[in-house]
Amino acid sequence: QVQLVESGGGLVQAGGSLRLSCEASERAFSTYLMGWFRQAPGKEREFVAAINRSLGNTYYADSVPGRFTISRDNAKNTVSLQMNSLKPEDTAIYYCAARSRSRYGSFYSRDGYDYWGQGTQVTVSS
């Protein structure tokens, strides 16, 4: 069982920045593809970004490239999401997720992940 703990959420004005972090309990952290999702009130949980296990290839939702950057530090079992130029529509609960090697399905989908954090609230005021 992998435990994921997010931190770094908060209230920021439009145009501002936040950095989210997610720490994993699993020593084999480097074997997991890591993703960030978000869920706004009344909406489905949606993919934001992902980073693969070793090469560090990154993937982003169409709404965030150039504004958000995902990164990982396998030595510290952490994955981060740097969010710049935030917009009110970025307001949501942000979730960290881990996908094992044996998981089927697309990593762009919430069904493509084995473990989830509890989420951290990001609120962007206009």
C-alpha positions in Angstrom: 0.0 0.0 0.0 1.4 3.4 -1.1 0.5 6.4 1.0 0.6 9.8 -0.8 0.5 13.1 1.1 0.0 16.3 -0.8 0.9 19.8 0.5 1.3 23.3 -0.8 -2.2 24.3 -1.7 -3.7 27.6 -0.7 -5.3 30.8 -1.8 -3.6 32.9 -4.5 -4.6 35.8 -6.7 -4.9 35.3 -10.4 -1.5 35.5 -12.1 0.2 34.1 -9.0 2.1 30.9 -8.4 1.9 27.8 -6.2 4.0 24.7 -5.8 2.3 21.5 -4.8 4.3 18.6 -3.4 3.4 15.0 -2.9 5.5 12.6 -0.7 5.1 8.9 -1.1 5.7 6.3 1.5 6.9 3.7 -0.9 10.6 2.9 -1.1 10.1 1.7 -4.7 8.8 5.2 -5.6 10.9 5.2 -8.8 8.9 2.3 -10.2 5.7 4.3 -10.2 4.5 6.7 -12.9 3.2 9.7 -11.0 0.3 12.0 -11.9 -1.6 15.0 -10.8 -5.4 15.4 -11.2 -7.8 18.0 -10.1 -11.5 18.2 -9.3 -13.5 21.4 -9.3 -16.9 21.6 -7.6 -19.6 19.8 -9.6 -17.1 18.5 -12.1 -15.3 15.3 -12.8 -11.8 14.6 -11.7 -9.5 15.5 -14.6 -6.0 14.8 -15.6 -3.5 17.7 -15.2 0.0 16.2 -15.6 2.1 13.1 -15.4 5.7 12.1 -15.2 7.1 8.7 -16.1 9.3 6.5 -13.9 12.9 7.0 -14.9 13.3 9.1 -18.1 11.3 11.9 -16.7 9.1 12.3 -19.7 6.2 14.6 -18.9 2.7 14.9 -20.1 0.2 17.7 -19.7 -3.5 18.5 -20.1 -4.2 20.9 -23.0 -5.2 23.6 -20.5 -1.9 23.8 -18.6 1.3 23.4 -20.8 3.6 26.4 -20.4 2.0 27.3 -17.1 2.4 24.0 -15.0 5.6 21.9 -14.7 5.7 18.5 -13.1 8.9 17.1 -11.7 10.0 14.3 -9.4 12.9 13.5 -7.1 13.2 9.8 -6.7 15.8 10.1 -3.9 13.2 12.0 -1.8 10.1 10.1 -3.0 8.5 13.3 -4.0 6.6 14.6 -7.1 5.9 18.3 -7.5 3.7 20.5 -9.6 4.8 24.1 -10.1 1.9 26.2 -11.1 2.4 29.6 -12.6 0.1 32.2 -14.2 -2.8 30.7 -12.2 -6.3 31.5 -13.4 -9.6 31.3 -11.4 -10.6 28.3 -13.5 -7.6 26.4 -11.9 -9.5 26.4 -8.6 -9.9 22.8 -7.6 -8.8 20.1 -5.2 -5.6 18.7 -6.6 -4.7 15.1 -6.1 -1.5 13.2 -6.5 -1.7 9.6 -7.9 0.6 6.7 -8.4 0.5 4.1 -11.2 2.2 0.8 -10.9 3.9 -1.0 -13.7 1.1 -3.6 -13.8 -1.7 -1.1 -14.1 -3.7 -1.2 -17.3 -5.6 1.7 -18.9 -4.5 5.1 -19.9 -2.6 7.3 -17.4 -4.6 10.2 -18.7 -7.6 8.6 -16.9 -8.2 8.3 -13.2 -8.8 4.6 -13.7 -5.1 4.3 -14.7 -3.8 4.8 -11.2 -3.5 2.5 -8.2 -3.1 5.0 -5.3 -4.4 8.5 -4.5 -3.6 11.2 -2.0 -6.2 13.0 0.1 -6.0 16.1 -2.0 -5.0 19.7 -1.4 -7.2 22.7 -2.1 -6.1 25.4 -4.6 -8.2 28.5 -4.8 -7.4 31.3 -7.3 -9.2 34.6 -6.8 -9.9 37.0 -9.6 
